[in-house]
Amino acid sequence: MRGKRVWLGLALLACAPAMAACPPPGQDRASLETLKLAGFAVAEAAGKQAMAMGLIDCLGDPDPLLRDGIAFEALQHWMRAGDFDAAVLRGLRDALFARLEAPDPQGVSRPFAALVLAEVARTDRVAPWMSPTERDAMLARATAYLGSVQDYRGFEAGIGWRHGVAHAADWLLQLSLNPALDAAQLQRILDALALQAVPASGHAYVFGESDRLVQPVAYVARRGMLTEAAWQTWLDRLTARLGPMPASGDAAWLARRHDLSAFLAALYIQADASQNEALRALKPLIAKALLGG
């Protein structure tokens, strides 16, 4: 009964983001820095669970130490250590889903919710706890979030990383690695990645986004579940996002060409360096796309 009361309290906390704050109740910056220095050690399971839920609000804090150096690192550490059961992981997942829909005036909350959701997805890959329906719903959330990103800011002095596209790519990477996903689900991952590999807006990536977007593509290829024809169709659609060369100079078109070339070059390097036959088999298709033909 006591465990149920604790979990009910955590669930209510997750459903009331407007009432929460960073640092969490009972904590201050100094105590969180001490927690970090102690390797995020929290003796009692219930206390660790409550701390994890409380730190979710710190993912929206403009202070990069609280957001990235403490909240994200703590949540990642605890999940990679296997400290949370399925009930706690579901609570974290649902609270993070809510952050993806909540206002984000600083532009940091949604990207860091996506980054922590990558860690949630990883727990299910390592030791499955989601049902097929839950997993598919997470895939739908991840692809929708990546497609919705319009804030392309990467690193900014004082506030640190936003990196919405890269963090969404990390989330899809963890899903692409999950052996429970089928070929149709992997195709949905590829289709979502293509949208941001060459953004229609004409934003030129300068913070390594192309390399991060390529990672899940390469792991989908390593699975060997898609046909050569499917890959050719996907590459054709990807390159078509460039659009025809304008008669006069056009900055957006040049930015799209930059992004397309960077993405294809990174993918070719992955294929060339890999010992995986399914990935290496894509080299001629990628080279053809790079050469514009």
Order of alpha helices (4+ residues) and beta strands (2+ residues): alpha-alpha-alpha-alpha-alpha-alpha-alpha-beta-beta-alpha-alpha-alpha-alpha-alpha-alpha-alpha
